[in-house]
Amino acid sequence: MTHEARTAVAEAFRQEWGRIVAALIGMTGDWDLAEECSQEAFAQALKSWPRDGVPRRPGAWLTTVARNRALDRLRRTTTEAAKVREAAVLWPEGDAGHGTADDSGIRDDRLRLMFTCCHPALPLEARVALTLRTLAGLTTAEIARAFLVGEPTMAKRLVRAKHKIRHAGIPYRVPPAHLLPERTSGVLAVLYLLFNEGYSATAGADMIRQGLCAEAIRLAHVLARLMPDDPEILGLLALMLFHDARRSSRVDEAGDLVTLEDQDRSSWDRRQIDEAAMIIQAAGRRTRPGPYQIQAMIAACHATARHAAATDWAQITELYGELAQLTPSPVVELNRAVAVGMADGPAAGLELLDALEAAGDLASYHLLAATRADLLRRLGRHAEAASRYRQALQLATTDAERRYLARRLADATRDAATVPEAPSS
């Protein structure tokens, strides 16, 4: 395969996957069939484009192939004859399957499709997971890690969601403008998780997937212009910008993780931090606080501290307390424990971790073990810290995090052998 063709297929997947799948779902009403035929179209591109050259309009080429595969599959089942005729009418020859005019007011194709997927008849988690799988192209394993569940569990949830759509006859169409608010929470969750997967990948060699971050921020900008009076949209946009402003300092030249405490703050994008600060201030003037706004305020505490020691950990602890009231979750409690450990001392943070470990919800989450290890290290309990770093290393799923934890483990092991242990109580 030529490099040009391989690059073109990869770029087409990033740009066109969601649109092609969405178009086939709209045509056939069958989510599984739409995904399968879209996959077959990309597989065909891998064979044809090196031989015949990259088509002038790759998206249209892929869409036509996927559409024809779907029609062929439907024709093989005689009982689906009516559906074939309906599909041909819904999608006449020459239509590339891209968005058409509607009364939603959403001009961005990908955002329109996200609102289409986030139907309120589905549970919030199901619509978010289905949208990430169908439109963003994330794997079931990546989505499962984002939700802190096993891959088989997430696969079952996706199947149940598709079955509910099929059996309940939930229509796949862009909602009109007055129905957008009931779907906004789902779209925000999709953008949040899409950014998170890009900012801190759940698996693989690269810790940061810049394309996902950029796309999530772009769509959040579009959404903020579409619904400028929704403070949670502004909060999410500010949150992304605060985090993205320090993206370049999160890994070193070797691709290894650099923790917030050790990052070069002079390399942070101050223009982007200032933009985020203005946005979160505008959100605050609406006096309707929400989870994304609070997270943005936490990110602001980090982004505006001139050096690590100047971080207002007391304020961050208070904000995490508010966040826990609005959206209680084990991950929020883990982050609150970190903040308490920094504000009130490692021993106080460890007390909060005890309850989290006892609950067992984060048993397979490497950051729980890593957090305990770090607090133990700060207390001078190096042997215990080494044991927890070893546990975190076994659970970590990205190469950059494994290398970081391996270094921490080596340091803790060395200190355990050479430095007198502090008492455990």
Residue pairs with C-beta under 8 A, 6 or more apart in sequence:
1 46
1 50
2 50
4 54
5 46
5 49
5 50
5 53
5 54
6 46
6 50
8 49
8 54
8 58
9 42
9 45
9 46
9 49
11 58
12 42
12 45
12 58
12 59
12 62
13 42
13 137
14 137
14 211
15 59
16 58
16 59
16 62
16 63
17 38
17 42
17 135
17 137
18 110
18 113
18 134
18 135
18 136
18 137
19 59
19 63
19 97
19 98
19 99
19 109
19 110
19 113
20 38
20 41
20 59
20 62
20 63
20 66
20 97
21 34
21 35
21 38
21 134
21 135
22 34
22 113
22 116
22 117
22 134
22 135
22 172
23 63
23 66
23 67
23 91
23 97
23 98
24 33
24 34
24 37
24 38
24 66
24 67
24 70
24 97
25 31
25 34
25 134
25 172
26 90
26 91
26 172
26 173
27 34
27 67
27 70
27 87
27 90
27 91
27 97
28 34
28 70
28 74
28 83
28 87
29 83
29 166
29 172
30 166
31 130
31 134
31 162
31 165
31 166
32 162
33 70
33 73
33 74
34 70
34 134
35 134
37 66
37 67
37 69
37 70
37 73
38 62
38 66
40 65
40 66
40 69
41 62
41 63
41 65
41 66
41 69
42 62
44 65
45 58
45 61
45 62
45 65
49 55
55 61
57 96
59 96
59 98
60 96
63 96
63 97
63 98
64 96
67 91
67 97
70 87
71 84
71 87
71 88
74 80
74 83
74 84
74 87
75 81
75 84
91 97
98 109
99 109
99 112
99 113
99 174
102 112
102 173
102 174
102 176
103 176
103 177
104 112
104 115
104 174
104 175
104 176
104 177
104 180
105 177
105 180
105 226
106 112
106 115
106 174
106 180
106 226
107 222
108 219
108 222
110 135
110 215
110 219
111 187
111 219
111 222
111 223
111 226
112 174
113 135
113 174
114 131
114 135
114 186
114 187
114 190
114 191
114 219
115 174
115 175
115 180
115 183
115 187
116 172
116 173
116 174
116 175
117 127
117 130
117 131
117 134
117 135
117 186
117 190
118 127
118 128
118 131
118 183
118 186
118 187
118 190
119 127
119 165
119 170
119 183
120 127
120 182
120 183
120 186
121 164
121 168
121 170
122 130
122 161
122 164
122 165
122 170
123 161
124 185
124 186
124 189
125 147
125 157
126 157
126 158
126 160
126 161
126 164
127 161
127 186
128 186
128 189
128 190
128 193
129 143
129 147
129 154
129 157
129 158
129 161
130 158
130 161
130 162
131 186
131 187
131 190
132 138
132 142
132 143
132 146
132 190
132 193
132 194
133 139
133 140
133 143
133 158
135 190
136 190
136 194
136 212
138 146
138 194
138 197
140 151
140 154
140 155
140 158
141 151
141 154
141 202
141 203
142 197
142 202
142 203
143 154
143 158
143 193
144 150
144 151
144 153
144 154
144 155
145 202
145 203
145 397
146 193
146 196
146 197
146 202
147 154
148 330
148 331
148 361
148 362
148 364
148 365
164 170
165 172
175 183
180 226
180 227
181 227
181 230
184 227
184 230
184 232
184 233
187 223
188 223
188 232
188 233
188 236
188 292
191 216
191 219
191 220
191 223
191 236
191 240
192 216
192 236
192 239
192 292
194 212
194 215
194 216
195 212
195 213
195 216
195 217
195 240
195 243
197 209
197 212
198 208
198 209
198 210
198 211
198 212
198 213
198 214
198 215
198 216
199 208
199 212
199 213
199 243
199 244
199 247
200 207
200 208
200 398
201 207
201 208
201 209
201 398
202 397
202 398
203 397
203 398
204 397
204 398
204 399
205 255
205 398
205 399
206 255
206 398
206 400
207 250
207 251
207 255
207 257
207 398
207 399
207 400
207 401
208 247
208 250
208 251
210 247
213 240
213 244
213 247
216 240
217 237
217 240
217 241
217 244
220 233
220 236
220 237
220 240
221 237
223 233
223 237
224 233
224 234
224 237
224 279
227 233
228 234
229 286
231 283
231 284
231 286
231 288
231 289
231 290
231 293
232 283
232 288
232 290
232 291
232 292
232 293
233 292
234 279
234 280
234 282
234 283
234 286
234 293
235 280
235 283
235 290
235 291
235 292
235 293
235 294
235 295
235 296
236 292
236 296
237 276
237 279
238 276
238 277
238 279
238 280
238 283
238 293
238 296
238 299
238 300
239 276
239 292
239 295
239 296
239 299
241 272
241 273
241 275
241 276
241 279
242 272
242 273
242 276
242 296
242 299
242 300
242 302
242 303
243 299
244 269
244 272
245 268
245 269
245 270
245 272
245 273
245 276
245 303
246 260
246 263
246 265
246 267
246 268
246 269
246 303
248 267
248 269
249 258
249 263
249 264
249 265
249 267
249 268
250 257
250 258
250 263
251 257
251 258
251 400
252 258
255 399
255 400
256 400
256 403
256 404
257 400
257 401
257 403
257 404
259 404
260 302
260 308
261 308
262 308
265 306
265 307
268 303
273 303
273 304
276 296
276 299
276 300
276 303
277 300
277 304
279 296
280 293
280 296
280 297
280 300
283 293
283 296
284 293
289 322
289 326
290 326
291 323
291 326
291 327
294 319
294 322
294 323
294 326
295 323
297 319
298 316
298 319
298 320
298 323
301 311
301 312
301 315
301 316
301 319
302 311
302 316
305 311
305 312
311 342
313 339
313 342
313 343
314 343
316 339
316 342
316 343
317 336
317 339
317 340
317 343
317 344
320 332
320 335
320 336
320 339
321 336
323 332
323 336
324 332
324 333
324 336
330 356
330 359
330 361
330 362
330 365
331 362
331 365
333 352
333 355
333 356
334 353
334 356
334 362
334 365
334 367
334 368
334 371
336 352
337 349
337 350
337 352
337 353
337 356
337 371
338 349
338 371
340 348
340 349
340 352
341 348
341 349
341 350
341 375
341 378
342 349
346 375
346 376
346 378
346 379
347 379
349 371
349 375
350 372
350 375
350 376
350 379
353 368
353 371
353 372
353 375
356 362
356 368
357 363
357 368
357 372
362 368
364 395
365 395
366 392
366 393
366 395
366 396
366 397
366 401
366 405
367 392
369 388
369 389
369 391
369 392
369 395
370 388
370 389
370 392
370 396
370 405
370 408
372 388
373 385
373 386
373 387
373 388
373 389
373 391
373 392
373 408
373 412
374 385
374 408
376 382
376 384
376 385
376 388
377 385
377 408
377 412
377 415
379 422
380 419
380 421
380 422
381 421
381 422
381 424
382 412
382 413
382 415
382 416
382 419
382 421
383 412
383 416
383 421
384 424
385 412
385 416
386 409
386 412
386 413
386 416
389 405
389 408
389 409
389 412
390 409
392 405
393 402
393 405
393 406
393 409
396 402
396 405
